[in-house]
Amino acid sequence: MNKVIKIALFSLVLAIVSCSSGDTVEASDDTNPTTPTVAMTTEIDGVDYDTPPQIGGNLAENSGGASFGGSDYYLLKGYKNLNTSKSAFKVGNKIFNIYLAIPKNDLSVGTHSFSSTFTTGDYYADLDISGVIPAENVNTISGSINVLSYDASTRLLKGTFVFTTDDGVNLVDPSHFIVGSFEYKLP
């Protein structure tokens, strides 16, 4: 797919995902808001994956860690191991790790854009791809997170996200397109 088509496709997906239901925090209408079926679903390069936290459940991390703003952030993590085979002859597992950093001081319904660098106080998303040879150290190019609702009583946060990354080699052109949704309980 050429660069113009990729950019047009990304723009269309961004426009669809960025539609918000309003600027107020909405209450959740789930019958059991703390245990969704899957905490994060993701489409990576046109393929759908369930990408819940590696440890299961839907609890966000209270600290974004050193890479994502530390204790000033909630960290929503998604994980997918594409090859669970335990074959002794296997060389590497392709593993996707998705990270969404949500600032604690600006938890608001609406669309929050981010750029290629993590900036203190902003929302951010990142994709790590491991277990492939050669290694693919991708970098986020651009995207956004759309917080659809946050219920303060159940602490349930719902939203969508879309972003592009490079392939770790060509640092300008988008190589990976990531679209997803999340439903996490904040600590």
C-alpha positions in Angstrom: 0.0 0.0 0.0 1.5 3.3 -0.9 2.1 6.2 1.5 -0.9 8.3 0.3 -3.4 5.5 0.8 -1.9 4.7 4.2 -2.3 8.3 5.3 -5.8 8.6 4.0 -6.8 5.3 5.7 -5.3 6.5 9.0 -7.1 9.9 8.7 -10.4 8.1 8.1 -9.9 5.8 11.1 -8.9 8.7 13.3 -12.0 10.6 12.3 -14.3 7.7 13.1 -12.7 6.8 16.4 -12.5 10.5 17.5 -16.2 10.9 17.5 -17.2 11.6 21.1 -20.6 11.3 22.8 -20.1 14.6 24.5 -18.0 16.5 27.0 -19.5 15.2 30.2 -18.5 12.1 32.1 -21.1 9.4 31.5 -22.1 6.7 33.9 -21.5 3.1 32.9 -24.5 1.0 32.0 -22.8 -2.4 32.5 -24.4 -5.0 34.7 -21.0 -5.9 36.1 -18.7 -2.9 35.4 -15.5 -4.3 37.0 -15.2 -7.5 34.9 -15.5 -6.9 31.2 -14.9 -9.9 28.9 -11.7 -8.4 27.6 -10.0 -5.2 29.0 -8.5 -4.2 25.6 -9.2 -5.2 22.0 -6.9 -4.1 19.3 -6.6 -4.1 15.5 -2.9 -4.1 14.5 -2.3 -3.7 10.8 -5.8 -4.9 10.0 -5.8 -8.0 12.2 -8.1 -8.1 15.4 -6.6 -9.3 18.7 -7.8 -9.5 22.3 -5.0 -7.7 24.2 -5.8 -7.9 27.9 -3.2 -7.4 30.6 -0.7 -10.2 30.7 -1.7 -11.0 34.3 -5.4 -11.0 33.3 -8.3 -8.9 34.8 -9.0 -5.3 33.9 -7.2 -3.3 36.6 -5.1 -0.4 35.4 -1.7 0.1 36.9 -1.6 3.0 39.4 1.9 4.0 38.3 2.9 4.7 34.7 6.4 3.6 35.5 9.6 5.5 34.7 8.9 5.4 30.9 5.4 6.8 31.2 5.2 9.5 33.8 5.5 7.5 37.0 2.9 8.0 39.7 1.3 10.9 37.8 -0.2 8.4 35.4 -2.5 5.4 35.1 -1.1 2.8 32.8 -3.4 0.6 30.7 -1.4 -2.3 29.3 -2.5 -4.8 26.6 -0.6 -8.0 25.7 -0.7 -10.5 22.9 1.7 -13.4 22.3 1.1 -14.6 18.7 2.7 -17.9 19.1 2.1 -19.9 22.3 3.8 -23.0 20.9 6.4 -24.5 23.3 8.3 -26.2 20.5 12.0 -26.6 21.3 12.8 -25.7 17.6 10.9 -22.4 17.7 12.9 -19.2 17.2 11.2 -16.3 19.0 7.6 -15.4 19.8 6.1 -12.3 18.2 4.6 -10.4 21.2 2.7 -7.2 21.1 2.6 -4.9 24.2 0.3 -1.9 24.0 0.7 0.9 26.6 -1.8 3.8 27.1 -0.6 6.4 29.6 -3.5 8.4 31.1 -2.6 11.5 33.3 -4.3 11.4 36.7 -4.7 15.2 36.8 -6.5 15.4 33.4 -8.9 12.5 33.4 -11.6 13.9 31.1 -14.1 12.6 28.6 -13.1 13.6 25.0 -10.3 13.1 22.5 -6.8 13.7 23.5 -4.1 13.8 20.8 -0.5 12.9 21.2 2.7 13.2 19.2 5.8 11.1 18.7 7.3 12.0 22.1 6.0 11.4 25.6 5.3 14.8 27.1 4.6 15.2 30.8 0.9 15.9 31.4 -0.3 14.6 28.1 -1.9 11.3 27.0 0.3 8.8 25.2 0.2 5.4 23.5 3.0 3.0 22.6 3.4 -0.3 20.9 6.3 -2.7 21.6 7.0 -5.6 19.3 9.3 -8.3 20.7 10.3 -11.8 19.9 11.0 -11.2 16.2 14.3 -11.4 14.4 15.5 -8.9 13.5 14.1 -6.9 16.4 11.5 -4.3 15.6 12.0 -1.2 17.9 9.0 0.8 16.7 8.3 4.4 17.6 4.9 6.1 17.9 4.4 8.7 15.2 1.0 10.2 16.1 -2.5 9.3 17.2 -5.2 10.0 19.8 -7.1 8.5 22.8 -10.8 9.1 23.1 -12.1 8.7 26.6 -15.8 7.8 26.1 -16.8 7.5 29.8 -15.6 7.4 33.3 -17.8 6.3 36.2 -16.4 7.8 39.4 -18.3 5.3 41.7 -17.1 2.1 39.9 -13.8 3.7 38.7 -14.5 2.2 35.2 -12.8 4.0 32.3 -13.9 3.2 28.7 -12.5 4.5 25.5 -10.9 4.0 22.1 -7.5 4.8 20.6 -5.8 5.0 17.3 -2.1 5.6 16.5 0.6 4.8 14.0 4.2 3.7 14.5 7.2 3.4 12.2 8.9 0.1 11.7 12.0 0.9 13.7 14.0 1.4 10.6 12.2 4.0 8.5 11.5 6.6 11.2 9.2 8.8 9.1 6.7 6.7 7.2 3.9 5.0 9.1 4.3 1.2 9.1 1.9 0.0 11.8 -1.7 1.1 12.3 -3.2 0.4 15.6 -6.9 0.9 16.5 -8.5 -0.3 19.7 -10.8 0.0 22.6 -10.4 -0.4 26.3 -12.4 -0.9 29.5 -10.3 -0.7 32.7 -11.0 -0.2 36.3 -8.7 2.5 37.9 -7.2 1.7 41.3 
